[in-house]
Amino acid sequence: MEVKERKYIHHRPLFYCFLALILSMNATRFIFNLNIEYLVLISVLIIGLFGFLLFYKQYLLLLLFFAVLLLGCGWYFLGVKTFEGNEYVGVQQIEAHVSDNIEEKRDYTEYLLKDVKINGKNEKNIYLRIYEENTILSCGDQISFQGEILYNSLFNLGNFNLSAYRDSAPYVVEISDENIEVLDNHLKFDESFRLKTKNLIYEAMGVENGSVAYAVLFGDTVDIGETTYDAYKDAGILHLIAVSGLNVTFLITLIGFILKIFKVKRFTNFLVCFFVLMIYTYLCGFAPSILRAGIMGIIFLATKLSGKCYDGLNSLGLAGIISIMFSPLSALDNGFLMSYFSVLGILFLNPVLSRLLSKVFPKVVAESFSVSISAQLAILPFLASFYTVFNFLSFFINLIVVPLFAVIYPVLFVSVLICFCLPFMDFLLALCGWGLELIVIIANFFAGTSLTVNLKPFNVLLSAIAMLGIFAVSNYVMVSWKGKGVLTLSLGTLFLLSALVFAYIPTTQTSILYSINNQNNLVIFTNSSHKSLIVDGGYYSFINNGLNSIGAYEIAGHMSLSSELKQNDVELFGKANYLSHQKLSSTSGSLVCEYDKTYEVGDFKVKYVTFEENLIGLEVCFDNYRNFVLYKNLTEEQAEFLNEFNYDFIISLENYENLNIFDTETTIGYYGLVNDYSYQYDGNLYFILQDNNYFLRGID
């Protein structure tokens, strides 16, 4: 009798197809962005998977993998095309429905408008930004107004515009409230349900705890206070306020328990669970985490109904494929990837870690530890690029908080249903509020320790090697422990050597970055020592994206050229660290600057320049380059004055129309206008400086 060939790898066709979709869609994006680092890595991964399947003679799987790669390329363009809106010039007549997606920004209130009609024609969603403090628009309002429509770019400073894509909002309109007419008010079913739930829990718990409870139920974190949100983030428990597998597991358990009491048949049980999960996913706005968990939950119920064995990896792959088919550009969504990779980490690492930790800790403690460690190790690269803070105590914090949360969430869910029918039972919600407050206290205690680190985004190659290492130690690689040890040690050595290479690669390249989006202006200068100086026009929301797009994380200083600048009000930040999402804080205080006086900021020399006692801009000198950032439109006399200095670059922060009066050939203006050459609508571009030459590059 022939001996069967020994298998070393568990093959999962659906999971391979899911990986192929993600790789091909990201590769397609990076081909057009000319991101060589990512493109090379993805190419190597694709070639490696091809070689792997050929080696194991998985020819049908190889053909399927190749077909999915081609599908992914086309699906990327389909996703981009379906997002894009029509081009509108001038003022338009708009009628729309105000959804419950309302967010207070620094300078304005942003409303997501649905059921939009532009000049009587049905259109996609619109972000409405109102800059008046006395604006009162409510969810469900049917409004009519006139405004100029701006296009909402799908990619901004090299980053995927996640909120715009999820909300299917390719347009932005900015107006004042006096131009809006409220015609009627009508709430949709999902809006009405969420609004009633919010009012119910806010009355019982208060806004602070109520906002957390609402996020736990529906995944909407808009109302959560900054202090509370930072506490969850810095303690490493932000996953608790994202609807995911815990919610689905409880729902299935609760419904199954109720149906079991009434002795409902298995097929009917499956149908009821299916429809309840779909309704809940709809109420949560089809967020990636709940969509993934919902699909995997339905697959689990289906396998249980059919008597088949549940396969976590294939289930994860199928859920990913369905999600991408439903929403093509989800493959570029950080939240989507974190949701799937956290489950992937649990599938790969949890069985191994659980066995190891059970030798030291009780079984329940070991399993809790292993699940937390597995999930967080798998999403560490995403945390580094998105949240920047990592707490080394997060594994221990989760061990305390997750069991507590596992009690609070079911009570919260059932209490909401009870209070809908019996409002006088709202004391149950108050009890849940106290529990959530206890979690915040625990999070604040541990977040305040010194065992936190500000993560810099991981090199993409290092992230890939780390994921291969996680896969190597999993049960899906069926070799001896000795073989696993050798493989893991090899990958670990490769990881360390690559980290050293990337950390100490010498470079003499100097770059100047100019980036802008709509009304937001930002210039970042980066010198040969990889230190950067930020100059902004009073808008700070794009600093993070600008720094990430050029890989600049050591900030020499931060200057401002806002319209509110006055003599003796100009503040110059000393050496600054980028600590958290959209927060720039100074580590050495600030300095009040005088006009026409040169200050040294690291290796940069800066000076606010005036002409006849009027501020005209900021001079920035570094690496033998002399640059000037304009403050506002200039007169011909002021331009002649600046021309005498022969600046290498003259950069505007507004929509200046008289840039052609300068002699320099490197005048950069609003919307990426380089003299008479318009690079792209957003103007997200940068120049690489080498000696006396410069090379124009696009970020998006």
SVG drawing of the C-alpha trace seen along z (x, -y; Angstrom):
<svg xmlns="http://www.w3.org/2000/svg" viewBox="-43 -101 68 103">
<polyline fill="none" stroke="black" stroke-width="0.4" points="0.0,0.0 1.3,-3.4 2.2,-5.7 0.5,-9.1 2.7,-12.1 3.2,-14.0 1.6,-17.4 3.5,-20.3 0.9,-23.0 -2.9,-23.1 -4.3,-24.4 -7.2,-26.8 -8.4,-27.9 -10.9,-30.5 -8.2,-32.1 -5.7,-32.1 -8.3,-33.9 -8.9,-36.5 -5.1,-37.1 -4.9,-37.4 -7.7,-40.0 -6.0,-42.1 -2.5,-41.8 -3.7,-42.6 -5.9,-45.6 -3.1,-47.1 -0.6,-46.4 -2.8,-48.1 -3.0,-51.2 0.8,-51.3 1.6,-50.9 -0.1,-54.2 1.3,-55.9 4.8,-54.7 5.3,-53.5 8.3,-51.3 8.7,-49.9 5.2,-48.5 5.1,-47.4 8.3,-45.4 7.0,-43.7 3.7,-42.8 5.4,-41.5 7.6,-39.3 4.7,-38.0 2.7,-37.2 5.7,-35.4 6.3,-33.5 2.7,-32.3 3.0,-31.2 6.2,-29.3 4.6,-27.8 1.6,-26.5 3.7,-25.2 6.0,-23.3 3.0,-21.5 1.5,-20.9 -1.7,-22.8 -2.4,-23.6 -6.1,-24.2 -5.5,-26.4 -2.8,-28.2 -5.2,-28.9 -7.8,-30.1 -5.2,-32.3 -4.2,-33.9 -7.8,-34.5 -8.5,-36.2 -5.4,-38.4 -6.8,-39.6 -10.2,-40.1 -8.7,-42.2 -7.0,-44.6 -10.4,-45.2 -12.2,-45.4 -9.9,-48.2 -10.9,-50.3 -14.5,-49.4 -14.3,-50.6 -12.7,-53.9 -15.2,-54.4 -18.3,-53.7 -17.1,-56.2 -16.5,-59.1 -19.2,-61.6 -20.1,-64.0 -18.4,-67.3 -20.4,-70.4 -19.3,-74.0 -20.8,-77.0 -23.7,-77.2 -26.2,-74.3 -29.6,-73.7 -29.5,-70.9 -32.1,-69.0 -31.1,-66.3 -31.9,-64.3 -29.7,-65.0 -28.5,-61.6 -27.4,-60.9 -23.8,-61.1 -23.1,-64.6 -19.7,-65.6 -18.5,-68.7 -15.1,-69.7 -12.8,-72.5 -14.1,-75.2 -17.3,-73.8 -20.1,-71.2 -20.1,-68.4 -23.3,-66.7 -23.6,-63.6 -26.5,-64.3 -28.3,-61.3 -31.0,-61.0 -29.4,-63.9 -30.9,-65.6 -28.8,-68.1 -30.8,-70.2 -33.6,-67.6 -31.4,-64.7 -30.6,-61.9 -27.0,-61.9 -24.5,-60.4 -24.0,-61.5 -22.6,-64.9 -20.7,-66.3 -22.2,-69.6 -19.9,-71.8 -21.4,-74.8 -19.2,-77.3 -21.8,-79.1 -22.0,-78.3 -25.8,-78.8 -26.6,-76.2 -29.3,-73.8 -29.9,-70.9 -31.3,-67.6 -31.2,-64.1 -34.1,-63.5 -34.4,-67.1 -35.2,-67.5 -33.3,-70.6 -32.9,-72.7 -30.0,-75.1 -27.7,-76.4 -24.0,-75.9 -20.9,-75.3 -19.9,-71.6 -16.3,-70.6 -15.0,-67.2 -14.0,-64.9 -10.8,-63.1 -10.6,-59.4 -6.9,-59.6 -5.3,-62.4 -1.6,-62.8 -1.1,-59.1 -3.8,-58.0 -7.1,-56.3 -10.0,-58.6 -11.8,-56.0 -14.7,-58.1 -15.6,-59.4 -15.6,-55.9 -17.6,-54.3 -20.1,-57.1 -20.2,-57.1 -19.6,-60.9 -17.6,-62.2 -18.8,-65.8 -18.3,-68.5 -20.4,-71.7 -19.4,-74.6 -22.0,-77.2 -23.4,-79.3 -26.6,-78.4 -28.6,-81.3 -28.7,-79.7 -30.5,-76.6 -34.3,-76.0 -35.7,-73.1 -38.6,-71.6 -39.6,-68.7 -38.4,-66.0 -38.6,-62.3 -36.5,-59.7 -35.6,-56.4 -36.0,-53.1 -32.3,-52.7 -31.9,-56.4 -35.0,-56.2 -33.8,-53.1 -30.3,-54.5 -31.7,-57.8 -34.2,-56.3 -31.4,-54.0 -29.0,-57.0 -31.7,-59.1 -32.5,-56.1 -28.9,-55.4 -27.9,-59.1 -30.8,-59.8 -29.9,-56.8 -26.0,-57.1 -25.2,-60.7 -23.3,-61.7 -19.9,-60.5 -20.8,-56.9 -23.7,-56.9 -21.4,-57.8 -19.2,-54.8 -22.3,-52.5 -23.6,-53.8 -20.3,-53.1 -20.3,-49.6 -23.7,-48.9 -23.3,-50.5 -19.6,-51.3 -20.2,-55.1 -17.4,-56.8 -18.1,-60.4 -19.6,-61.5 -16.9,-60.0 -14.9,-62.6 -11.3,-63.0 -10.1,-62.1 -12.1,-58.9 -11.1,-57.9 -7.4,-58.5 -7.7,-56.4 -9.0,-53.5 -6.4,-54.0 -3.4,-54.4 -4.4,-51.4 -4.7,-49.2 -8.4,-48.4 -9.9,-50.5 -11.2,-47.2 -13.9,-47.2 -15.8,-50.1 -15.7,-48.5 -18.6,-46.2 -17.1,-42.8 -17.0,-39.1 -18.0,-39.6 -21.3,-41.2 -22.1,-38.5 -21.1,-35.7 -23.4,-37.1 -26.3,-37.6 -26.0,-34.0 -25.9,-32.7 -28.8,-34.8 -31.1,-33.9 -30.0,-30.2 -30.9,-30.1 -34.3,-31.7 -35.2,-29.4 -34.0,-26.4 -36.5,-27.1 -39.3,-27.1 -37.8,-23.9 -37.5,-25.6 -36.1,-23.3 -32.5,-23.8 -33.3,-25.2 -35.7,-27.7 -33.1,-28.6 -30.6,-29.2 -33.0,-31.5 -33.9,-33.5 -30.2,-34.0 -29.4,-34.9 -32.0,-37.7 -31.2,-39.1 -27.5,-39.3 -28.3,-41.0 -30.5,-43.5 -27.9,-44.2 -25.2,-44.6 -27.5,-47.1 -28.1,-49.1 -24.3,-49.3 -23.9,-50.7 -22.1,-47.6 -18.9,-48.5 -16.0,-46.2 -15.6,-44.5 -19.3,-43.7 -19.7,-42.7 -16.8,-40.2 -18.1,-38.9 -21.6,-38.6 -20.6,-36.6 -18.3,-34.3 -21.2,-33.8 -23.6,-32.8 -21.0,-30.4 -20.6,-28.9 -24.3,-28.4 -24.5,-26.9 -21.8,-24.4 -23.4,-23.4 -26.8,-23.0 -25.2,-20.8 -23.1,-18.8 -19.8,-19.8 -16.6,-20.9 -16.1,-24.6 -12.9,-25.9 -11.9,-29.3 -9.3,-30.1 -11.6,-29.4 -14.5,-31.1 -12.3,-34.2 -11.4,-34.1 -15.0,-33.8 -16.1,-36.7 -13.3,-38.8 -14.2,-38.0 -17.9,-38.8 -17.0,-42.1 -14.7,-43.1 -17.3,-42.1 -19.9,-44.2 -17.5,-47.1 -14.5,-46.9 -12.0,-49.3 -12.4,-47.7 -9.1,-46.0 -7.4,-49.5 -9.3,-50.2 -7.1,-50.0 -10.1,-49.2 -11.0,-46.3 -7.4,-44.9 -7.1,-45.3 -10.3,-43.4 -9.3,-40.5 -5.7,-40.3 -6.6,-40.3 -8.7,-37.1 -5.9,-35.7 -3.5,-36.3 -5.8,-34.4 -6.2,-31.5 -2.4,-31.3 -1.0,-32.0 -3.7,-31.3 -3.5,-27.5 0.3,-27.6 0.4,-30.3 -2.5,-28.8 -0.6,-25.5 2.6,-27.3 0.9,-29.7 -1.3,-26.9 1.9,-25.4 2.4,-28.6 -1.2,-30.0 -4.6,-28.5 -6.3,-27.4 -8.9,-30.3 -6.1,-32.9 -3.9,-31.3 -6.6,-31.4 -7.4,-35.0 -3.8,-36.0 -3.1,-34.1 -6.2,-35.6 -5.1,-39.1 -1.5,-38.6 -2.3,-36.9 -4.7,-39.6 -2.4,-42.5 0.7,-41.1 -1.0,-40.6 -2.3,-44.2 0.8,-45.9 1.9,-47.2 -1.5,-48.8 -1.5,-50.2 1.9,-51.8 0.6,-53.5 -2.8,-54.5 -2.7,-55.1 1.0,-55.6 0.8,-54.5 1.4,-51.0 1.1,-50.1 3.3,-47.1 0.7,-46.4 -2.1,-46.1 -2.0,-42.3 -2.5,-42.4 -5.1,-45.2 -7.1,-43.1 -6.9,-40.2 -8.7,-42.4 -11.0,-44.5 -12.3,-41.9 -14.0,-39.6 -15.6,-42.7 -16.7,-43.9 -18.0,-40.4 -20.5,-40.8 -21.4,-44.5 -22.1,-44.0 -24.8,-41.3 -26.5,-43.2 -26.3,-46.4 -27.8,-44.8 -30.7,-43.1 -31.3,-46.2 -31.8,-48.3 -34.4,-45.9 -36.1,-45.8 -36.2,-49.6 -37.7,-50.0 -40.7,-48.2 -40.4,-49.1 -38.8,-52.6 -39.0,-52.5 -36.3,-49.7 -33.7,-52.3 -31.8,-51.6 -30.3,-48.6 -28.7,-51.0 -27.4,-53.0 -25.7,-49.9 -24.0,-49.3 -22.9,-53.0 -21.1,-52.4 -19.4,-49.4 -18.2,-51.3 -17.0,-54.1 -15.0,-51.5 -13.3,-50.4 -12.4,-54.0 -10.8,-54.3 -8.8,-51.2 -7.8,-52.4 -6.7,-55.8 -4.7,-54.1 -2.7,-52.0 -2.5,-54.5 -0.7,-56.9 2.2,-54.5 5.6,-54.9 5.3,-51.6 4.0,-53.1 5.9,-53.8 5.1,-56.0 5.3,-53.7 6.6,-54.8 5.1,-53.2 6.7,-49.9 8.6,-49.3 6.3,-47.3 9.0,-44.6 9.5,-44.1 5.7,-43.8 5.6,-41.1 8.5,-39.1 6.7,-39.4 3.5,-38.0 5.4,-35.1 6.9,-34.4 3.5,-34.3 2.4,-31.8 5.5,-29.7 4.7,-28.9 1.0,-28.1 -0.6,-24.7 -1.1,-25.3 2.6,-24.6 2.8,-20.9 6.5,-20.3 8.2,-19.3 8.9,-21.8 12.5,-21.6 11.7,-22.6 9.4,-25.4 12.2,-26.6 14.7,-26.8 12.2,-28.5 11.2,-31.0 14.8,-31.7 15.7,-32.3 12.8,-34.7 13.7,-36.5 17.3,-36.9 16.1,-38.2 13.8,-40.7 16.6,-42.0 19.1,-42.3 16.5,-44.1 15.6,-46.5 19.3,-47.4 19.7,-48.0 16.6,-50.3 17.7,-52.1 21.2,-52.9 20.9,-53.4 22.8,-56.6 21.1,-59.2 22.0,-62.7 18.6,-63.3 16.8,-66.5 13.2,-67.0 10.6,-69.8 7.0,-68.8 4.1,-71.0 0.7,-69.5 -2.8,-71.0 -6.4,-69.8 -9.3,-72.2 -9.1,-74.9 -6.3,-73.3 -2.7,-74.3 0.5,-72.8 4.2,-72.9 6.8,-70.5 10.5,-71.0 12.8,-68.0 16.5,-68.4 19.4,-66.0 19.3,-64.9 15.7,-63.8 14.4,-66.5 11.4,-68.5 10.0,-71.9 6.2,-72.4 4.7,-75.5 0.9,-75.7 -1.7,-78.3 -3.8,-77.9 -5.2,-74.4 -3.7,-71.4 -5.8,-68.5 -3.4,-67.4 -0.2,-67.5 -0.3,-63.8 -1.0,-62.8 1.7,-65.1 4.3,-63.6 3.3,-60.1 3.5,-60.7 7.2,-61.6 8.2,-59.4 9.1,-62.4 8.7,-61.9 11.4,-64.0 10.1,-67.5 12.6,-70.4 9.8,-73.0 6.4,-74.1 5.6,-77.6 2.3,-79.2 1.2,-81.7 -2.4,-82.1 -4.4,-85.2 -4.6,-86.0 -0.8,-86.6 0.2,-89.9 3.5,-91.3 4.6,-89.7 1.9,-87.0 4.0,-84.7 4.9,-81.6 7.7,-79.3 7.7,-75.8 11.0,-74.3 11.7,-70.6 8.4,-68.8 7.3,-65.2 4.3,-63.8 2.6,-62.0 -0.8,-60.9 -3.3,-61.2 -3.5,-64.9 -1.8,-66.2 1.5,-68.1 3.0,-68.9 6.2,-70.8 8.8,-69.3 10.8,-72.5 8.2,-75.2 7.6,-78.0 9.2,-81.2 7.6,-84.5 9.2,-85.7 9.8,-89.2 9.5,-90.1 12.6,-90.4 14.7,-88.6 16.4,-85.2 15.9,-82.3 17.6,-78.9 15.3,-75.9 17.5,-72.8 19.3,-73.0 16.7,-75.5 16.9,-79.3 13.6,-81.0 12.5,-84.6 9.1,-86.4 9.7,-89.0 8.0,-92.3 7.9,-95.0 7.0,-98.5 6.0,-97.1 3.5,-94.6 4.1,-90.9 4.6,-89.2 5.7,-85.7 8.2,-83.3 11.8,-82.7 13.1,-79.2 16.8,-78.4 18.4,-74.9 21.0,-72.8 22.0,-75.7 18.5,-76.2 16.6,-79.5 12.8,-79.3 9.9,-81.7 6.4,-80.9 3.9,-83.6 1.5,-85.0 -1.0,-86.5 -1.4,-88.2 1.5,-90.6 1.7,-93.9 4.2,-94.3 6.5,-96.3 6.5,-93.5 7.2,-90.9 10.1,-93.0 11.5,-93.2 11.4,-89.3 12.9,-88.8 16.0,-90.5 16.7,-87.5 16.7,-84.9 14.8,-82.3 15.0,-78.7 11.3,-78.2 8.4,-80.6 5.4,-78.8 1.9,-80.1 -0.6,-79.1 -3.7,-80.5 -5.2,-80.8 -2.9,-83.6 -3.4,-84.8 -0.3,-86.9 2.5,-84.3 3.6,-84.9 5.2,-88.2 8.1,-86.3 11.3,-85.6 12.0,-82.1 10.9,-79.1 10.0,-77.2 6.9,-79.0 4.4,-76.7 0.8,-77.8 -2.7,-76.7 -3.9,-73.4 -0.4,-72.4 0.1,-75.2 3.8,-75.2 4.0,-78.3 1.5,-77.5 1.7,-73.7 -1.1,-72.2 0.0,-68.8 -3.3,-67.7 -6.4,-69.0 -5.4,-68.4 -1.9,-69.7 -0.5,-66.9 3.0,-66.9 6.7,-67.2 10.0,-68.1 13.2,-66.0 16.2,-68.4 19.6,-67.2 22.3,-69.9 20.8,-72.5 18.2,-70.1 14.7,-69.3 12.3,-66.5 8.6,-66.8 6.7,-63.8 3.0,-63.2 1.9,-61.8 -1.5,-60.5"/>
</svg>
